[in-house]
Amino acid sequence: MMGAEARLAELGITVPEVVPPLAAYQPTARSGNLVFTAGQLPARDGEMIAVGKVGGAVTEEQAYDCARQSALNALAAIKAEIGSLDDITRIVKAVVFVASTTDFTNQAKVANGASELLGEVFGDRGVHARSAVGVAVLPLDVPVEVELVVEVAG
């Protein structure tokens, strides 16, 4: 099976630098063979790729891209913690928060942006439990925030 690092290269995806924390927390916490990420926002090249509510100023498609970018940022934080994404043995859980209007009900489709990226990169090891949660507002008025729990070797 192809490693995650090689698969990312094959997909033409570059893992970004870790997004610095916005407050008093660290990007990851490790407990045994599990690594938990802090909530990751849809930052790319130092800027949020969208702001606003899904179902309002942000389309479902834009929010899907935000979930994908947020998951990639979570992978960046994990890589900084463990050294190589090839050491991930399983994506255990993804939690995707979606700031949306009260009539928007496709949070699960937005969350697929994160889940499908993980599947593309990790194959069967990327199949995970997931929560897609609609919320009123997220930090910096972003539409999506993603947390991951992964199991690592050793």
VOGUGU-609825 format. One record per residue (C-alpha): x, y, z; chain; residue number from 1. Coordinates in nm, 4 decimals. Layout:
<r><x>X</x><y>Y</y><z>Z</z><chain>A</chain><n>NUM</n></r>
...
This chain:
<r><x>0.0000</x><y>0.0000</y><z>0.0000</z><chain>A</chain><n>1</n></r>
<r><x>0.1252</x><y>0.3468</y><z>-0.0907</z><chain>A</chain><n>2</n></r>
<r><x>0.2243</x><y>0.5673</y><z>0.2016</z><chain>A</chain><n>3</n></r>
<r><x>0.0332</x><y>0.8853</y><z>0.2810</z><chain>A</chain><n>4</n></r>
<r><x>0.3253</x><y>1.1111</y><z>0.1877</z><chain>A</chain><n>5</n></r>
<r><x>0.3597</x><y>0.9497</y><z>-0.1566</z><chain>A</chain><n>6</n></r>
<r><x>-0.0159</x><y>0.9545</y><z>-0.2094</z><chain>A</chain><n>7</n></r>
<r><x>-0.0310</x><y>1.3286</y><z>-0.1305</z><chain>A</chain><n>8</n></r>
<r><x>0.2468</x><y>1.3881</y><z>-0.3840</z><chain>A</chain><n>9</n></r>
<r><x>0.0619</x><y>1.1763</y><z>-0.6415</z><chain>A</chain><n>10</n></r>
<r><x>-0.2514</x><y>1.3860</y><z>-0.5822</z><chain>A</chain><n>11</n></r>
<r><x>-0.0496</x><y>1.7071</y><z>-0.6178</z><chain>A</chain><n>12</n></r>
<r><x>-0.1346</x><y>1.8120</y><z>-0.2622</z><chain>A</chain><n>13</n></r>
<r><x>0.1228</x><y>1.9919</y><z>-0.0527</z><chain>A</chain><n>14</n></r>
<r><x>0.0873</x><y>1.9779</y><z>0.3239</z><chain>A</chain><n>15</n></r>
<r><x>0.1054</x><y>2.3382</y><z>0.4472</z><chain>A</chain><n>16</n></r>
<r><x>0.2959</x><y>2.4727</y><z>0.7436</z><chain>A</chain><n>17</n></r>
<r><x>0.1142</x><y>2.4414</y><z>1.0749</z><chain>A</chain><n>18</n></r>
<r><x>-0.1306</x><y>2.7266</y><z>1.1281</z><chain>A</chain><n>19</n></r>
<r><x>-0.0255</x><y>2.9026</y><z>1.4497</z><chain>A</chain><n>20</n></r>
<r><x>-0.2755</x><y>2.8808</y><z>1.7385</z><chain>A</chain><n>21</n></r>
<r><x>-0.5135</x><y>3.1762</y><z>1.7734</z><chain>A</chain><n>22</n></r>
<r><x>-0.5341</x><y>3.1499</y><z>2.1531</z><chain>A</chain><n>23</n></r>
<r><x>-0.3984</x><y>2.9552</y><z>2.4530</z><chain>A</chain><n>24</n></r>
<r><x>-0.3727</x><y>2.6002</y><z>2.3164</z><chain>A</chain><n>25</n></r>
<r><x>-0.1408</x><y>2.3783</y><z>2.1150</z><chain>A</chain><n>26</n></r>
<r><x>-0.2144</x><y>2.2386</y><z>1.7679</z><chain>A</chain><n>27</n></r>
<r><x>-0.2002</x><y>1.8744</y><z>1.8846</z><chain>A</chain><n>28</n></r>
<r><x>-0.1967</x><y>1.6630</y><z>2.1983</z><chain>A</chain><n>29</n></r>
<r><x>-0.0675</x><y>1.3067</y><z>2.2030</z><chain>A</chain><n>30</n></r>
<r><x>-0.1800</x><y>1.0367</y><z>2.4424</z><chain>A</chain><n>31</n></r>
<r><x>-0.0180</x><y>0.6999</y><z>2.3810</z><chain>A</chain><n>32</n></r>
<r><x>-0.0760</x><y>0.6079</y><z>2.0169</z><chain>A</chain><n>33</n></r>
<r><x>-0.3498</x><y>0.8685</y><z>1.9663</z><chain>A</chain><n>34</n></r>
<r><x>-0.2974</x><y>1.2211</y><z>1.8389</z><chain>A</chain><n>35</n></r>
<r><x>-0.5785</x><y>1.4727</y><z>1.8842</z><chain>A</chain><n>36</n></r>
<r><x>-0.5803</x><y>1.7962</y><z>1.6875</z><chain>A</chain><n>37</n></r>
<r><x>-0.7148</x><y>2.1278</y><z>1.8003</z><chain>A</chain><n>38</n></r>
<r><x>-0.9886</x><y>2.2639</y><z>1.5769</z><chain>A</chain><n>39</n></r>
<r><x>-0.8365</x><y>2.3631</y><z>1.2448</z><chain>A</chain><n>40</n></r>
<r><x>-0.9760</x><y>2.6473</y><z>1.0363</z><chain>A</chain><n>41</n></r>
<r><x>-0.9788</x><y>2.6826</y><z>0.6556</z><chain>A</chain><n>42</n></r>
<r><x>-0.6614</x><y>2.8918</y><z>0.6287</z><chain>A</chain><n>43</n></r>
<r><x>-0.4561</x><y>2.8808</y><z>0.3109</z><chain>A</chain><n>44</n></r>
<r><x>-0.1461</x><y>3.0934</y><z>0.2541</z><chain>A</chain><n>45</n></r>
<r><x>-0.2157</x><y>3.2911</y><z>0.5705</z><chain>A</chain><n>46</n></r>
<r><x>-0.5778</x><y>3.3809</y><z>0.4894</z><chain>A</chain><n>47</n></r>
<r><x>-0.9146</x><y>3.2193</y><z>0.5513</z><chain>A</chain><n>48</n></r>
<r><x>-1.0502</x><y>3.0905</y><z>0.2201</z><chain>A</chain><n>49</n></r>
<r><x>-1.4060</x><y>3.1877</y><z>0.3166</z><chain>A</chain><n>50</n></r>
<r><x>-1.5944</x><y>3.3670</y><z>0.5921</z><chain>A</chain><n>51</n></r>
<r><x>-1.9636</x><y>3.3737</y><z>0.6739</z><chain>A</chain><n>52</n></r>
<r><x>-2.2418</x><y>3.1233</y><z>0.7197</z><chain>A</chain><n>53</n></r>
<r><x>-2.3105</x><y>2.8244</y><z>0.4978</z><chain>A</chain><n>54</n></r>
<r><x>-2.6503</x><y>2.8770</y><z>0.3401</z><chain>A</chain><n>55</n></r>
<r><x>-2.5873</x><y>3.2525</y><z>0.3472</z><chain>A</chain><n>56</n></r>
<r><x>-2.2692</x><y>3.4176</y><z>0.2173</z><chain>A</chain><n>57</n></r>
<r><x>-2.0954</x><y>3.0787</y><z>0.1765</z><chain>A</chain><n>58</n></r>
<r><x>-2.2183</x><y>2.8111</y><z>-0.0637</z><chain>A</chain><n>59</n></r>
<r><x>-2.2235</x><y>2.4413</y><z>0.0166</z><chain>A</chain><n>60</n></r>
<r><x>-1.9468</x><y>2.3897</y><z>-0.2414</z><chain>A</chain><n>61</n></r>
<r><x>-1.7272</x><y>2.6588</y><z>-0.0834</z><chain>A</chain><n>62</n></r>
<r><x>-1.7865</x><y>2.5043</y><z>0.2587</z><chain>A</chain><n>63</n></r>
<r><x>-1.6885</x><y>2.1605</y><z>0.1221</z><chain>A</chain><n>64</n></r>
<r><x>-1.3578</x><y>2.3161</y><z>0.0089</z><chain>A</chain><n>65</n></r>
<r><x>-1.3200</x><y>2.4739</y><z>0.3544</z><chain>A</chain><n>66</n></r>
<r><x>-1.3661</x><y>2.1329</y><z>0.5190</z><chain>A</chain><n>67</n></r>
<r><x>-1.1052</x><y>1.9855</y><z>0.2866</z><chain>A</chain><n>68</n></r>
<r><x>-0.8574</x><y>2.2641</y><z>0.3647</z><chain>A</chain><n>69</n></r>
<r><x>-0.9253</x><y>2.2397</y><z>0.7375</z><chain>A</chain><n>70</n></r>
<r><x>-0.8563</x><y>1.8643</y><z>0.7280</z><chain>A</chain><n>71</n></r>
<r><x>-0.5331</x><y>1.9308</y><z>0.5382</z><chain>A</chain><n>72</n></r>
<r><x>-0.4364</x><y>2.1808</y><z>0.8069</z><chain>A</chain><n>73</n></r>
<r><x>-0.5096</x><y>1.9157</y><z>1.0705</z><chain>A</chain><n>74</n></r>
<r><x>-0.2771</x><y>1.6780</y><z>0.8845</z><chain>A</chain><n>75</n></r>
<r><x>-0.0104</x><y>1.9503</y><z>0.8894</z><chain>A</chain><n>76</n></r>
<r><x>-0.0418</x><y>1.9738</y><z>1.2685</z><chain>A</chain><n>77</n></r>
<r><x>-0.0192</x><y>1.5952</y><z>1.3022</z><chain>A</chain><n>78</n></r>
<r><x>0.2852</x><y>1.5811</y><z>1.0742</z><chain>A</chain><n>79</n></r>
<r><x>0.4585</x><y>1.8427</y><z>1.2890</z><chain>A</chain><n>80</n></r>
<r><x>0.3867</x><y>1.6257</y><z>1.5947</z><chain>A</chain><n>81</n></r>
<r><x>0.4921</x><y>1.2851</y><z>1.4577</z><chain>A</chain><n>82</n></r>
<r><x>0.7325</x><y>1.3657</y><z>1.1733</z><chain>A</chain><n>83</n></r>
<r><x>0.5686</x><y>1.1744</y><z>0.8866</z><chain>A</chain><n>84</n></r>
<r><x>0.2091</x><y>1.1117</y><z>0.7878</z><chain>A</chain><n>85</n></r>
<r><x>0.3215</x><y>0.7610</y><z>0.6922</z><chain>A</chain><n>86</n></r>
<r><x>0.3200</x><y>0.6842</y><z>1.0658</z><chain>A</chain><n>87</n></r>
<r><x>-0.0595</x><y>0.7249</y><z>1.0809</z><chain>A</chain><n>88</n></r>
<r><x>-0.2079</x><y>0.3779</y><z>1.1098</z><chain>A</chain><n>89</n></r>
<r><x>-0.5708</x><y>0.4917</y><z>1.1156</z><chain>A</chain><n>90</n></r>
<r><x>-0.7902</x><y>0.7981</y><z>1.1056</z><chain>A</chain><n>91</n></r>
<r><x>-1.0116</x><y>0.7284</y><z>1.4059</z><chain>A</chain><n>92</n></r>
<r><x>-1.2530</x><y>1.0221</y><z>1.4143</z><chain>A</chain><n>93</n></r>
<r><x>-1.3287</x><y>1.3512</y><z>1.2435</z><chain>A</chain><n>94</n></r>
<r><x>-1.5456</x><y>1.6217</y><z>1.3945</z><chain>A</chain><n>95</n></r>
<r><x>-1.6615</x><y>1.8882</y><z>1.1514</z><chain>A</chain><n>96</n></r>
<r><x>-1.8304</x><y>2.2030</y><z>1.2799</z><chain>A</chain><n>97</n></r>
<r><x>-2.0319</x><y>2.3950</y><z>1.0207</z><chain>A</chain><n>98</n></r>
<r><x>-2.1428</x><y>2.7520</y><z>1.0931</z><chain>A</chain><n>99</n></r>
<r><x>-2.4666</x><y>2.7687</y><z>0.8995</z><chain>A</chain><n>100</n></r>
<r><x>-2.7950</x><y>2.9467</y><z>0.8677</z><chain>A</chain><n>101</n></r>
<r><x>-3.0833</x><y>2.7918</y><z>1.0602</z><chain>A</chain><n>102</n></r>
<r><x>-3.2416</x><y>2.6514</y><z>0.7444</z><chain>A</chain><n>103</n></r>
<r><x>-2.9231</x><y>2.4831</y><z>0.6124</z><chain>A</chain><n>104</n></r>
<r><x>-2.9315</x><y>2.1089</y><z>0.6808</z><chain>A</chain><n>105</n></r>
<r><x>-2.6555</x><y>1.9627</y><z>0.4615</z><chain>A</chain><n>106</n></r>
<r><x>-2.3782</x><y>1.9705</y><z>0.7228</z><chain>A</chain><n>107</n></r>
<r><x>-2.2956</x><y>1.6089</y><z>0.6366</z><chain>A</chain><n>108</n></r>
<r><x>-2.2296</x><y>1.7011</y><z>0.2724</z><chain>A</chain><n>109</n></r>
<r><x>-1.9981</x><y>1.9817</y><z>0.3837</z><chain>A</chain><n>110</n></r>
<r><x>-1.8162</x><y>1.7405</y><z>0.6161</z><chain>A</chain><n>111</n></r>
<r><x>-1.7559</x><y>1.5108</y><z>0.3187</z><chain>A</chain><n>112</n></r>
<r><x>-1.4874</x><y>1.7592</y><z>0.2121</z><chain>A</chain><n>113</n></r>
<r><x>-1.2765</x><y>1.6429</y><z>0.5061</z><chain>A</chain><n>114</n></r>
<r><x>-1.3792</x><y>1.2772</y><z>0.4917</z><chain>A</chain><n>115</n></r>
<r><x>-1.3187</x><y>1.2367</y><z>0.1205</z><chain>A</chain><n>116</n></r>
<r><x>-0.9711</x><y>1.3939</y><z>0.1459</z><chain>A</chain><n>117</n></r>
<r><x>-0.8818</x><y>1.1483</y><z>0.4230</z><chain>A</chain><n>118</n></r>
<r><x>-1.0087</x><y>0.8599</y><z>0.2126</z><chain>A</chain><n>119</n></r>
<r><x>-0.8102</x><y>0.9754</y><z>-0.0924</z><chain>A</chain><n>120</n></r>
<r><x>-0.4895</x><y>0.9987</y><z>0.1086</z><chain>A</chain><n>121</n></r>
<r><x>-0.5175</x><y>0.7029</y><z>0.3461</z><chain>A</chain><n>122</n></r>
<r><x>-0.7437</x><y>0.4564</y><z>0.1652</z><chain>A</chain><n>123</n></r>
<r><x>-0.8949</x><y>0.2023</y><z>0.4068</z><chain>A</chain><n>124</n></r>
<r><x>-0.6914</x><y>0.3538</y><z>0.6931</z><chain>A</chain><n>125</n></r>
<r><x>-0.8824</x><y>0.6775</y><z>0.6300</z><chain>A</chain><n>126</n></r>
<r><x>-1.2273</x><y>0.5340</y><z>0.6985</z><chain>A</chain><n>127</n></r>
<r><x>-1.3372</x><y>0.6956</y><z>1.0246</z><chain>A</chain><n>128</n></r>
<r><x>-1.6183</x><y>0.7780</y><z>1.2623</z><chain>A</chain><n>129</n></r>
<r><x>-1.7481</x><y>1.1319</y><z>1.2126</z><chain>A</chain><n>130</n></r>
<r><x>-1.9702</x><y>1.3998</y><z>1.3557</z><chain>A</chain><n>131</n></r>
<r><x>-2.1014</x><y>1.6864</y><z>1.1414</z><chain>A</chain><n>132</n></r>
<r><x>-2.2317</x><y>1.9565</y><z>1.3725</z><chain>A</chain><n>133</n></r>
<r><x>-2.4207</x><y>2.2723</y><z>1.2779</z><chain>A</chain><n>134</n></r>
<r><x>-2.3260</x><y>2.5712</y><z>1.4949</z><chain>A</chain><n>135</n></r>
<r><x>-2.4201</x><y>2.9385</y><z>1.5124</z><chain>A</chain><n>136</n></r>
<r><x>-2.0702</x><y>3.0845</y><z>1.4767</z><chain>A</chain><n>137</n></r>
<r><x>-1.7045</x><y>2.9793</y><z>1.4632</z><chain>A</chain><n>138</n></r>
<r><x>-1.3822</x><y>3.1711</y><z>1.5346</z><chain>A</chain><n>139</n></r>
<r><x>-1.3062</x><y>3.4522</y><z>1.2884</z><chain>A</chain><n>140</n></r>
<r><x>-1.6508</x><y>3.3932</y><z>1.1318</z><chain>A</chain><n>141</n></r>
<r><x>-1.5208</x><y>3.0962</y><z>0.9298</z><chain>A</chain><n>142</n></r>
<r><x>-1.7781</x><y>2.8485</y><z>0.7987</z><chain>A</chain><n>143</n></r>
<r><x>-1.5958</x><y>2.5263</y><z>0.8958</z><chain>A</chain><n>144</n></r>
<r><x>-1.3675</x><y>2.3910</y><z>1.1666</z><chain>A</chain><n>145</n></r>
<r><x>-1.2263</x><y>2.0364</y><z>1.1704</z><chain>A</chain><n>146</n></r>
<r><x>-1.0780</x><y>1.8221</y><z>1.4492</z><chain>A</chain><n>147</n></r>
<r><x>-0.9120</x><y>1.4842</y><z>1.3920</z><chain>A</chain><n>148</n></r>
<r><x>-0.8165</x><y>1.1927</y><z>1.6136</z><chain>A</chain><n>149</n></r>
<r><x>-0.5602</x><y>0.9608</y><z>1.4583</z><chain>A</chain><n>150</n></r>
<r><x>-0.3797</x><y>0.6464</y><z>1.5673</z><chain>A</chain><n>151</n></r>
<r><x>-0.0066</x><y>0.6405</y><z>1.5044</z><chain>A</chain><n>152</n></r>
<r><x>0.2576</x><y>0.3678</y><z>1.4994</z><chain>A</chain><n>153</n></r>
<r><x>0.4754</x><y>0.3050</y><z>1.7967</z><chain>A</chain><n>154</n></r>
